[in-house]
Amino acid sequence: GAEVAADLARHGIMCGGGDFYAQRPLAAMGVDPERGVLRLSFVHYTSKAEIDKLLNALDDVL
């Protein structure tokens, strides 16, 4: 989570990574709380270009 978020920040993508105080639910879903998850927010005015930028950055990072 946090490592991927930092990598995406270098691509100009702002997001969060971590456990977001949800360690027990993450563990119940089989997610390692130490790795955490990636959190992205989208709104009604998020453009297709912004989504494309995110997808391209994820291709580079993952």
JOGIQUI-V179501 format. One record per backbone hydrogen bond with DSSP energy under -0.5 kcal/mol. NH is the residue of the N-H (numbers start at 1). CO is the residue of the C=O. E is the energy in kcal/mol with one decimal. If there is no record, write none. Layout:
BEGIN
nh=[NH NH]
co=[CO CO]
e=[E E]
END
This chain:
BEGIN
nh=[2 5 6 7 8 9 10 11 12 13 14 15 16 18 22 26 27 28 29 30 31 33 35 36 37 39 40 46 51 52 53 54 55 56 57 58 59 60 61 62]
co=[35 1 2 3 4 5 6 8 9 8 12 13 39 37 19 22 23 24 25 27 26 31 32 32 18 16 38 43 47 48 49 50 51 52 53 54 55 56 57 58]
e=[-0.5 -2.5 -2.1 -2.1 -2.7 -2.0 -1.2 -1.4 -1.7 -2.4 -0.6 -0.6 -2.3 -1.9 -2.0 -2.4 -2.6 -2.3 -1.4 -1.3 -2.9 -0.6 -1.1 -2.5 -2.8 -3.3 -0.5 -2.0 -1.9 -2.8 -2.3 -2.2 -2.7 -2.5 -2.3 -2.8 -2.1 -1.7 -2.5 -2.8]
END
